[in-house]
Amino acid sequence: MAQVSEQSVLDALRRIVDPDLHKDIVTLGFIKDLRIVGGEVSFRIVLTTPACPVKEQMQAAAEQYVGALAGVTGVKVTMDAEVPKGRGLGEKVTVPGVRNIVAISSGKGGVGKSTVAVNVAVALARDGARVGLMDADVYGPNAPLMLGVSDSKPEVAGNKLLPVKAHGLSMMSMAILKPGDEPMIFRGPILHGLVRQFLQDVLWGELDYLIVDMPPGTGDVQLSLAQLVPVQGAVLVTTPQEVAVADVRRALRMFETVAVPVLGIVENMSYFVAPDTGTRYNIFGEGGGERLAEAYGVPFLGAVPMGLDVREGGDAGVPVVLSHPDSPQAEAFRRVAEEIARQVSIEALKPELKVVVTQAQ
């Protein structure tokens, strides 16, 4: 029987190329704990996110290519993930334990930004990522209601606030700190302090992603977040109609001005399919988000259709990705979450990829 070598296994695995990073998984350092005992081969493939949409295909390809080698009698592939830590920018202070901060923003209100933020966060957590949700929409903090924890009270450990746990997430919101119907009235300097407190005085723990639900528009909270911490990227939410798309253009320019990469655009309430007839209605127009992404050269992260399940899940405190996981809306949110995770990994690995390419040449 032919003897299996480590080099032959690695050469076989070089045939598998990451579709986003455009390098093979051996060059990228994804292969860990390679062991060969007789004809039995085992190793881990450590991806950049547990939400990778092609992990099953990678596993199947690895089993096939290595299993075809002479002398191999068995292959055990373990799929794992380690989310890379985002970039550091200048003198900005990172949040202890948080690997990546992602802002979910919009140019105007009423486009379902908070719904997108909550469902994306829950979808990432369901895929196995460690996720926090920071509700920075201080004028309309709805995350506690959407997650079913409106009556929760924050606890204190030492001089830090402990985030509230909900559906596998760690969450903090002004609605938790200041419950009730009293209006949130804050000026710019106070808003800056609130953002700082949420980032530095909350014990977030070890997180792969801190999803930040931003207020609509291009105001003080956006600027404070960009000034205080290295934001890995911003996701912009719009609806298809021109009035919403026009506002997103301004938000996109604002993030460019403060050097925060735009990870992509999500088109929410994209269309409605009548449950009785199956007829599709483009209530707010068609394709505005996708055209905007193409015009500005940023990724289009997906379109989420309208549906009663989304509204009912938000009102009941059980997001649609949990309450109706087989619905078209839940499937769309999961795809958006995967695309966001993919773009975060690409942004985080850009410096490392340059090193890899240089060493390979």
C-alpha positions in Angstrom: 0.0 0.0 0.0 1.3 3.5 -0.9 2.3 5.7 2.0 0.3 8.9 2.4 2.5 12.0 2.9 1.5 15.3 4.4 2.6 17.0 1.2 0.4 14.9 -1.0 -2.6 15.8 1.2 -1.8 19.5 1.1 -1.3 19.4 -2.7 -4.8 17.8 -3.0 -6.3 20.5 -0.8 -4.7 23.3 -2.9 -7.4 22.5 -5.5 -10.0 24.1 -3.2 -10.1 27.9 -3.7 -12.0 30.3 -1.4 -14.4 32.1 -3.8 -14.1 35.4 -2.0 -10.4 35.5 -1.1 -9.4 34.0 -4.4 -6.6 31.9 -2.9 -6.5 28.2 -2.1 -7.3 27.1 1.4 -3.7 25.8 2.0 -2.1 29.1 1.1 -4.7 31.0 3.2 -3.7 28.8 6.2 -7.2 27.3 6.7 -5.8 23.7 7.2 -5.1 22.9 10.8 -4.2 19.8 12.9 -3.4 17.6 9.9 -2.8 14.0 11.1 -2.0 10.9 9.1 -2.2 7.5 10.8 -1.6 4.7 8.3 -4.3 5.4 5.6 -6.5 7.5 7.9 -6.2 11.3 7.3 -7.8 13.9 9.6 -7.7 17.7 9.6 -9.7 20.8 10.4 -10.7 23.5 7.8 -10.9 26.7 9.8 -12.9 29.3 7.8 -13.2 33.0 8.5 -16.8 32.8 9.6 -19.3 30.2 10.8 -21.8 31.7 8.5 -19.8 30.7 5.4 -22.4 29.7 2.7 -20.0 27.3 0.9 -18.6 25.3 3.9 -20.5 22.1 3.0 -19.2 22.3 -0.5 -15.6 22.8 0.8 -16.0 19.8 3.1 -17.3 17.6 0.4 -14.5 18.7 -2.0 -11.8 18.0 0.7 -13.2 14.6 1.4 -13.3 13.8 -2.3 -9.8 15.1 -3.3 -8.0 13.6 -0.3 -10.0 10.4 -0.4 -8.8 9.8 -4.0 -5.2 9.8 -3.0 -3.3 6.4 -3.2 -3.1 4.8 0.2 -5.9 6.8 1.8 -8.5 4.5 3.5 -10.5 7.2 5.4 -10.8 11.0 5.6 -12.2 12.9 8.6 -12.8 16.6 7.9 -13.9 18.9 10.8 -15.3 22.3 9.7 -14.4 25.1 12.1 -14.3 28.9 12.0 -12.3 31.7 13.5 -13.5 35.1 12.7 -10.6 37.4 11.9 -10.2 40.6 14.0 -11.0 43.8 12.1 -8.6 46.5 11.2 -7.3 49.0 13.7 -7.4 52.7 12.7 -5.0 55.2 14.1 -5.6 56.1 17.7 -9.1 54.7 17.9 -9.7 52.4 20.9 -10.9 48.9 20.3 -13.7 47.4 22.4 -12.1 44.6 24.5 -13.1 41.2 23.3 -14.9 42.5 20.2 -13.4 41.3 16.9 -15.6 43.2 14.4 -18.0 46.2 14.7 -20.6 46.4 11.9 -23.0 49.4 11.6 -26.4 48.9 10.2 -27.6 52.2 8.9 -30.0 53.9 6.6 -30.5 57.3 4.9 -34.0 57.7 6.2 -36.4 56.2 8.7 -39.2 53.7 7.9 -37.1 51.3 5.8 -36.9 48.5 8.3 -33.3 49.1 9.4 -33.8 47.8 12.9 -35.7 44.7 11.6 -32.7 44.0 9.4 -30.2 44.5 12.2 -32.1 42.2 14.7 -32.7 39.4 12.2 -29.1 39.5 10.8 -27.7 39.4 14.4 -29.9 36.4 15.3 -29.1 34.6 12.0 -25.3 35.0 12.7 -25.8 33.7 16.2 -27.7 30.7 14.9 -24.8 29.9 12.6 -22.6 29.7 15.7 -21.0 33.1 15.8 -20.7 35.1 19.1 -22.9 38.2 18.4 -23.8 41.3 20.3 -26.4 43.9 19.3 -25.9 47.5 20.3 -29.1 49.5 19.8 -27.6 52.9 19.1 -30.9 54.2 17.7 -31.4 56.3 20.8 -34.4 58.2 19.5 -36.3 55.0 18.6 -34.8 52.1 20.5 -36.9 49.1 19.3 -34.4 46.2 19.7 -35.6 45.1 23.2 -39.2 44.9 21.9 -38.2 43.0 18.8 -36.2 40.6 20.9 -38.8 40.1 23.6 -36.8 41.7 26.5 -38.5 45.0 27.0 -38.9 44.4 30.7 -35.3 43.3 31.3 -33.2 45.3 33.8 -29.4 45.6 33.3 -27.1 44.1 35.9 -23.8 45.6 37.0 -20.5 43.8 37.5 -17.9 46.0 39.0 -18.1 49.2 37.1 -19.5 47.6 33.9 -23.0 47.0 32.7 -23.9 43.5 31.7 -25.7 43.2 28.4 -29.1 41.5 28.3 -29.2 38.0 26.8 -31.9 37.3 24.1 -32.1 34.5 21.5 -28.3 33.8 21.7 -27.4 37.5 21.6 -25.8 40.0 24.0 -27.9 43.2 23.7 -27.8 46.7 25.1 -30.2 49.5 24.4 -31.2 52.9 25.7 -34.7 51.4 26.1 -33.2 49.0 28.7 -31.5 51.9 30.6 -34.5 54.3 30.3 -37.7 52.3 30.0 -41.1 53.8 29.5 -42.7 56.2 27.1 -40.6 59.3 28.1 -39.1 60.8 24.9 -35.4 60.6 24.3 -34.2 64.2 24.0 -30.4 64.5 23.5 -28.0 67.0 22.0 -24.8 66.1 20.2 -22.3 66.1 23.1 -24.6 63.9 25.2 -25.1 61.5 22.2 -21.3 61.2 21.9 -21.1 60.3 25.6 -23.9 57.7 25.2 -22.1 56.0 22.3 -18.9 56.0 24.3 -20.7 54.4 27.3 -22.3 51.7 25.2 -18.9 50.8 23.8 -16.6 51.1 26.8 -18.9 50.7 29.9 -20.7 47.5 28.7 -19.0 44.2 29.4 -19.6 42.7 25.9 -17.3 39.7 26.4 -15.8 37.8 23.5 -17.7 38.6 20.3 -17.1 37.8 16.7 -19.5 40.6 15.6 -21.0 43.6 17.4 -23.9 44.7 15.2 -24.8 48.3 15.8 -28.3 49.5 15.0 -27.8 53.1 14.0 -30.3 56.0 14.0 -31.5 56.9 10.5 -29.7 59.7 8.6 -26.2 61.1 8.9 -26.0 62.7 12.3 -24.1 62.7 15.6 -24.3 59.0 16.4 -22.8 58.0 13.1 -19.9 60.4 13.5 -19.3 59.5 17.1 -19.1 55.8 16.3 -16.7 56.4 13.5 -14.5 58.7 15.7 -14.4 56.4 18.7 -13.8 52.9 17.4 -12.5 51.1 14.3 -15.7 50.2 12.5 -15.2 47.2 10.2 -17.9 48.4 7.8 -21.4 49.8 7.4 -24.4 48.1 5.9 -26.9 50.4 4.3 -30.6 49.5 4.3 -33.0 51.0 1.7 -36.4 50.2 0.1 -36.6 50.2 -3.7 -38.3 53.6 -4.3 -36.2 56.6 -5.4 -36.9 58.7 -2.3 -35.3 56.1 0.0 -32.4 55.4 -2.5 -31.6 59.1 -2.7 -31.1 59.3 1.1 -28.9 56.2 1.0 -26.6 58.0 -1.4 -26.0 60.7 1.2 -25.4 58.1 3.9 -22.9 56.3 1.6 -21.0 59.5 1.0 -21.0 60.2 4.8 -19.3 56.8 5.6 -16.8 57.4 2.8 -16.0 60.8 4.4 -15.2 59.2 7.8 -13.2 56.3 6.2 -15.7 53.5 7.1 -16.0 50.9 4.3 -19.5 50.3 3.0 -19.9 46.5 3.1 -23.0 46.6 0.9 -26.6 47.5 0.5 -29.7 45.6 1.6 -33.0 46.2 -0.2 -35.8 45.7 2.4 -39.5 45.4 1.6 -38.4 44.6 -1.9 -41.6 43.1 -3.1 -44.8 41.4 -1.8 -46.1 38.0 -2.9 -49.9 37.6 -2.2 -50.4 34.4 -0.2 -53.7 33.6 -1.8 -52.7 34.0 -5.5 -48.9 33.9 -5.5 -48.9 37.2 -7.5 -45.8 39.4 -7.0 -46.3 43.1 -6.4 -43.5 45.6 -6.5 -45.2 48.0 -4.1 -42.2 50.4 -3.6 -40.8 50.0 -7.1 -38.2 47.6 -8.3 -34.4 47.2 -8.2 -33.5 50.6 -6.6 -31.0 49.1 -4.1 -29.3 46.9 -6.7 -28.9 49.8 -9.1 -27.4 51.9 -6.4 -24.9 49.2 -5.4 -23.9 48.9 -9.0 -23.5 52.7 -9.5 -21.3 53.1 -6.4 -19.3 49.8 -6.9 -20.4 48.3 -3.5 -21.8 44.8 -3.0 -25.6 44.2 -3.2 -26.2 42.0 -0.1 -29.7 40.9 -1.0 -33.4 41.7 -1.2 -35.8 40.9 1.6 -39.5 40.5 0.6 -42.4 42.0 2.6 -44.4 39.6 4.7 -46.8 39.5 7.7 -44.4 37.1 9.4 -41.8 39.8 9.8 -44.1 42.2 11.5 -45.7 39.6 13.7 -42.3 38.3 14.8 -41.0 41.7 15.6 -44.1 42.6 17.7 -44.0 39.2 19.5 -40.3 39.5 20.4 -39.4 36.5 18.3 -37.6 37.6 15.0 -38.8 35.9 11.8 -35.6 33.9 11.4 -36.7 32.1 14.6 -40.5 32.3 14.4 -40.8 31.3 10.8 -37.4 29.9 9.7 -38.7 28.4 6.5 -40.4 31.6 5.2 -39.0 33.5 2.2 -38.2 36.4 4.6 -36.2 34.3 7.0 -34.3 32.7 4.1 -33.5 36.2 2.7 -32.3 37.4 6.1 -30.0 34.4 6.4 -28.5 35.1 3.0 -27.9 38.7 3.9 -26.2 37.7 7.2 -23.9 35.3 5.2 -23.1 38.0 2.7 -22.3 40.5 5.6 -20.0 37.9 7.3 -18.3 37.3 3.9 -17.6 41.0 3.4 -16.4 41.5 6.9 -13.9 38.6 6.4 -12.7 40.2 3.1 -12.2 43.6 4.8 -10.4 42.1 7.8 -8.0 39.9 5.7 -7.0 42.5 3.2 -3.6 43.3 4.8 -2.9 39.6 5.4 -3.9 38.7 1.8 -1.3 41.1 0.5 1.3 39.4 2.6 0.2 36.0 1.4 0.4 37.1 -2.3 3.9 38.6 -1.7 5.2 35.4 -0.1 3.8 33.2 -2.8 5.4 35.1 -5.6 
